[in-house]
Every structure is written in structure tokens, then in C-alpha cells.
């Protein structure tokens, strides 16, 4: 059979299209942390001058009105980074790849970048609301809430406390808008669906405390085996090791573990009930070695942070009319 040039071209196109149709795109990551790192790479730090920093802070927490002339350019230069961050918040998993075995020296550089990114996203929400686009504003605030939850995933207390500091401005700005009656019924349902589904204290504080213990214990063991424990301590903690501090014995370690376990158990209760239990736990703290006391966080202060989150979430849901 004679094949004309036109027929051959048509046949080639059909074969090519058929081949392309069979090509499947690679599976995209489900890990939001990888996307957040991309957003951080795209991000441009805001000007470091004191006036701009103070204005950014005040606007982000609702203490000052949006100023397009002074702040618009900062958000414009970070538009792609903010969009990348927003897309990442919709992914189902978040693993930051933390090295618990390194104790206080585990790299957590992402937290500093995350704080800047979170503020930019919150500012973008304020900007959209000032421009009259409440749908976009709510989307940004809800992304900020999901971002806060992701920041705390699998981390120690510093991760959870960073998550808390990212979460609260978003909850409080939504509360302000709800009390002003500037949210539509659809937006209210959208917010309640997300915030109402979160635990009362939002984060897994007990798990964060447990991860903290893993890191502290790894550090204590390193000090015990090091030939230069004071140098190791100073490099990690940024202060001189107490003169009276000594490496932990097996008995000291057991006392430390009992204390951490008791605090973890208390943090599983609602904040009010936990506070009463932690008062009793504090007596155990006195039995810790000087070294352990110095590097172990206060569970009472951790519980106070939980109370802040519980209160902010409750106030928002009440403002939205949710039960």
C-alpha cells in the first residue's frame, strides 16, 4: 500500500498523541515540609529597619490598619512564596526530619523562616480584607491555622510553641472579623469546619513533651561520655555549665524519667486539671539534679501556653455562634 507524505505525517501525530496519553506524571509529595522549604527559598525577608518591623508586627496582630503604601511592596515581592506556602498547607502529612538524637543541637532553622512566612501570610489576609475580598482573606487565615498545626508536627516544645505563636494571630483576627459581622455564612461554616475539628488545645502537647525528653536525655548522655562536658554544654546552651553540675548517674536518670513521665501524664488533661496535677509534679522537680533542672522546661509554663490556645479557640467559636 502506498503511503503518502500527508498520511505519514497524520500517522506520526496520532502515534505521538497516543504515547503522550499513556505517560503518567510522577506522584507528587504528600509531605508539606518539602513544599514549605520551597516557599522559604522563594521568600524575601522584609526590611530589617525598626519602623517597618514594628509596623509589620502591629498590623499582623490587628493593632494597626493595613498600609498599602508602606507594606504592599513587601507582600508583592513575596506573592509566589505565600502561594507556595498556601498550597503546602493542604497536604496531609508534614515531616520535618528532625534529629532527636542530637538533643538541643538538632537543626531547627526552619522555625525562624516559618515565623517570617507566617507573618507575611497573615498580613496578606489583612490586605485582602482591607481591599474588600473577604473570601481570599479567610483563605489566608485558615492557611495560617493549618500551617501552625504542621509546624508542631513531630517536634519538641520549641516547635509547638512556634506553632502556637503562628496560630494565635490567625484565630484572633478571625474573631475580630466575626464580631464585626463581616463574615458570610459560607465563610463561618468554613472556619467552624476547620477550627471546630481541632482538639481544644490544638496541638499534641504531651507528645511534644515526650520528644523534648528524648532530646534532653540524649544531651545528658553526651555530657556524661564527653571528655569535655563543659565545652559541650556551653556550645549547646550558650551559657557556662554550673560549677556544681555533675554528669547524671543511673539513679539521677531514673528520677529524671519519672519526673518527665509525670509531667507528660498531666499534660494529657485539660489545662485546668493539668495545672493542679503539675503543682504536685513540681515537688518532684526538686529531686532532679542541678543539671537536669537547668535544661528541663517548666511544664507549668507549657500548660499556660495551652490555656492561651484553648481560650483563643473558644472565643473564636463563640463569636461564630458555634456550640
C-alpha positions in Angstrom: 0.0 0.0 0.0 1.3 3.4 -1.0 1.7 5.8 1.9 1.6 9.5 1.0 3.6 12.1 2.9 0.4 13.6 4.3 -0.8 10.2 5.5 2.6 9.5 7.1 2.5 12.9 9.0 -1.0 12.2 10.2 0.0 8.7 11.4 3.0 10.1 13.3 0.9 12.7 15.1 -1.6 10.0 16.1 1.1 7.7 17.4 2.7 10.6 19.3 -0.6 11.7 20.9 -1.3 8.1 21.9 2.1 7.8 23.5 1.7 11.0 25.4 -1.7 10.0 26.7 -0.1 6.9 28.3 2.6 8.9 30.1 1.6 9.4 33.8 3.0 12.3 35.7 5.2 11.4 38.7 3.4 11.1 42.1 3.7 14.5 43.9 4.8 14.6 47.5 2.3 14.3 50.4 4.9 15.8 52.7 4.1 19.5 53.3 7.5 20.2 54.9 9.2 19.8 51.5 6.9 22.4 49.9 7.4 24.8 52.9 11.1 24.6 52.3 10.4 25.7 48.7 8.3 28.6 49.9 11.2 29.6 52.3 13.6 29.6 49.3 11.3 31.9 47.4 10.8 34.2 50.3 12.4 37.6 50.5 12.9 38.9 54.1 11.1 42.1 54.9 13.3 45.2 55.5 15.1 45.0 58.9 14.6 48.6 60.0 12.9 49.1 63.3 10.0 51.1 62.0 9.0 48.6 59.3 9.4 45.6 61.7 7.2 47.3 64.3 4.5 48.2 61.7 4.5 44.6 60.4 4.0 43.3 63.9 1.2 45.7 64.8 -0.7 45.1 61.5 -0.3 41.3 61.8 -1.9 41.3 65.2 -4.6 43.8 64.5 -3.1 46.8 66.4 -2.7 48.9 63.3 -4.6 49.2 60.0 -3.3 48.0 56.7 -0.9 50.5 55.0 -0.7 49.7 51.3 1.9 52.4 50.6 4.3 51.2 53.2 3.7 47.4 53.1 2.2 46.5 49.8 5.6 46.2 48.0 6.8 43.7 50.7 3.9 41.4 50.0 4.2 41.8 46.3 7.8 40.5 46.4 6.6 37.5 48.4 3.5 36.7 46.4 4.9 33.4 45.0 6.3 32.3 48.3 2.9 32.9 50.0 1.1 30.9 47.3 3.5 28.0 47.6 3.0 28.0 51.4 -0.7 28.0 51.0 -0.7 25.0 48.7 1.5 23.2 51.1 -1.0 23.6 53.9 -3.5 21.4 52.1 -1.1 18.4 52.0 -2.0 15.6 54.5 1.4 14.9 56.0 4.3 17.0 57.5 7.6 15.5 58.4 10.4 18.0 59.2 13.0 15.2 59.5 14.2 16.3 63.0 17.2 14.6 64.5 16.1 14.0 68.1 19.4 12.2 68.9 21.2 15.5 68.6 19.3 16.9 71.6 19.4 20.8 71.8 21.8 20.9 68.8 19.2 19.4 66.4 18.8 21.8 63.5 15.6 23.8 63.6 16.4 26.6 61.3 13.1 26.2 59.6 11.3 27.7 62.6 12.9 31.1 62.1 11.9 31.1 58.4 8.5 29.8 59.3 7.8 32.7 61.7 8.6 35.2 58.9 6.5 33.3 56.4 3.5 33.1 58.8 3.6 36.8 59.4 3.6 37.5 55.7 0.6 35.2 55.1 -1.3 36.9 58.0 -0.5 40.3 56.5 -1.8 39.2 53.1 -5.1 38.2 54.8 -5.3 41.7 56.3 -4.5 43.2 53.0 -7.3 41.2 51.2 -9.8 42.1 53.9 -8.9 45.8 53.6 -9.4 45.5 49.8 -12.9 44.0 50.4 -12.1 40.5 49.4 -13.2 38.6 52.5 -13.1 35.2 50.7 -9.4 35.5 50.0 -8.7 36.9 53.5 -10.4 33.9 55.2 -8.5 31.5 52.9 -5.2 33.1 54.1 -6.2 33.0 57.8 -7.2 29.3 57.5 -4.0 28.5 55.7 -2.2 30.1 58.6 -4.0 27.8 61.1 -3.1 24.7 59.1 0.5 26.0 58.8 0.6 26.3 62.6 -0.5 22.7 63.1 2.1 21.5 60.6 4.8 23.4 62.3 4.3 21.5 65.5 4.1 18.0 63.9 6.6 15.6 65.4 8.6 18.4 67.1 9.7 19.2 70.5 8.3 22.1 72.6 10.0 24.8 70.6 8.2 23.6 67.5 4.8 23.5 69.3 5.4 26.9 70.9 6.3 28.3 67.5 3.1 26.8 66.2 1.2 28.5 69.0 2.7 31.9 68.1 1.7 31.4 64.5 -1.8 30.1 65.4 -3.0 32.8 67.8 -2.9 35.9 65.4 -5.0 34.0 62.8 -7.6 32.9 65.5 -7.7 36.4 66.9 -8.0 38.2 63.6 -10.9 35.9 62.6 -12.5 36.6 65.9 -12.3 40.4 65.2 -13.9 39.9 61.8 -16.6 37.7 63.2 -17.5 40.2 66.0 -17.7 42.9 63.4 -20.2 40.8 61.4 -18.0 40.9 58.3 -18.0 37.2 57.6 -20.5 35.5 55.3 -22.5 32.4 56.3 -20.4 30.3 54.0 -17.2 31.6 55.5 -18.4 31.0 59.0 -19.1 27.3 58.1 -15.7 27.1 56.5 -14.0 28.4 59.6 -16.0 26.2 62.0 -15.4 23.1 60.0 -11.6 23.6 60.4 -11.3 25.1 63.9 -14.1 23.0 65.4 -12.4 19.8 64.2 -9.2 20.7 66.0 -8.6 19.5 69.6 -9.4 22.1 72.3 -5.7 22.8 72.8 -5.0 22.2 69.1 -1.5 20.6 69.4 -0.3 17.4 70.9 1.5 18.9 73.8 2.1 15.6 75.6 3.9 14.2 72.5 6.0 17.4 72.3 7.0 17.0 75.9 7.9 13.4 75.2 10.1 14.4 72.3 11.7 17.0 74.5 12.6 14.3 76.9 14.2 12.3 74.2 16.4 15.2 73.2 17.3 16.1 76.8 18.2 12.6 77.6 20.4 12.3 74.5 22.2 15.5 75.6 22.7 14.3 79.1 24.2 11.1 77.9 26.5 13.0 75.6 27.7 15.1 78.5 28.4 12.0 80.6 30.5 10.4 77.9 32.3 13.5 76.7 35.9 14.3 77.7 35.0 18.0 77.7 31.4 18.2 79.0 31.7 21.8 80.0 32.7 22.8 76.5 29.8 20.7 75.0 27.3 22.3 77.4 28.5 25.8 76.6 28.4 25.3 72.9 24.8 23.9 73.1 23.3 26.1 75.8 25.1 29.3 75.2 26.0 29.6 78.9 28.6 28.3 81.3 27.9 25.0 82.8 27.1 25.4 86.5 30.1 24.6 88.7 28.0 22.3 90.9 26.7 20.4 88.0 27.8 16.8 87.6 27.1 14.1 85.0 24.0 12.1 85.7 24.2 8.8 87.5 21.8 6.0 86.7 19.8 7.0 89.8 19.6 10.6 88.6 18.5 9.5 85.2 15.6 7.4 86.7 14.5 10.3 88.8 14.5 12.5 85.6 12.5 10.0 83.7 9.9 9.7 86.4 9.5 13.4 86.5 9.1 13.7 82.8 6.6 10.9 82.7 4.5 12.5 85.4 4.5 15.9 83.6 3.6 14.2 80.3 0.6 12.5 82.0 -0.6 15.8 83.5 -0.4 17.5 80.1 -2.9 15.0 78.7 -5.6 16.5 80.9 -7.4 19.8 80.2 -5.3 22.8 81.2 -7.2 23.5 84.5 -7.0 19.9 85.6 -3.4 19.7 84.4 -2.4 22.7 86.4 -3.5 21.1 89.6 -1.5 17.9 88.8 1.5 19.9 87.8 1.6 21.6 91.2 2.2 18.1 92.7 4.7 17.3 89.9 6.8 20.4 90.9 7.8 18.7 94.1 9.4 16.0 92.0 11.4 18.7 90.2 13.3 19.5 93.4 14.7 16.0 93.4 16.3 16.5 89.9 20.0 17.1 89.6 21.1 20.7 89.2 22.0 19.9 85.6 18.6 18.4 84.8 16.7 21.3 86.4 18.7 23.8 84.4 17.9 22.3 81.0 14.4 21.0 81.6 11.5 23.3 80.6 8.8 24.2 83.1 5.7 22.1 82.5 3.6 24.8 84.2 4.6 27.4 81.6 3.9 24.9 78.9 0.4 24.4 80.3 -0.1 28.2 80.4 0.6 28.3 76.7 -2.0 25.5 76.2 -4.5 27.7 78.2 -3.9 30.6 75.8 -4.7 28.4 72.8 -7.8 26.9 74.4 -9.1 30.4 75.3 -8.4 31.8 71.8 -10.1 28.9 70.0 -13.1 29.1 72.4 -13.6 32.8 71.9 -13.5 32.4 68.1 -16.0 29.6 68.0 -18.3 31.6 70.3 -18.0 34.7 68.1 -19.0 32.5 65.2 -22.0 31.2 67.1 -20.7 27.6 67.1 -21.5 25.4 70.1 
